[in-house]
């Protein structure tokens, strides 16, 4: 069985979770010091609790591939969560299956 993992294609809706902790990648930005009208986009890998409070300082990466490698290396042994799959499972049998309608 192939273990599903976080990739450059699913990073924005997937994460690793252990109990109440989530390790995930986020897209962030800050002003560019060389260009007052510009911004620098970067990726962060952070560990959060169930209320999305940061548990450890987030690591910053300019390249998505570096962020993906880091989160896999540090948290890849945790259970993988694909939020699109979770949402699809929750929506099965939604309002359209209700006998009252």
Secondary structure as UniProt FT lines:
FT   TURN            8..13
FT   STRAND          14..18
FT   TURN            19..20
FT   STRAND          21..31
FT   TURN            36..37
FT   STRAND          39..48
FT   TURN            50..51
FT   STRAND          54..61
FT   HELIX           64..75
FT   TURN            76..77
FT   STRAND          79..82
FT   HELIX           83..91
FT   TURN            92..93
FT   HELIX           95..97
FT   TURN            99..100
//
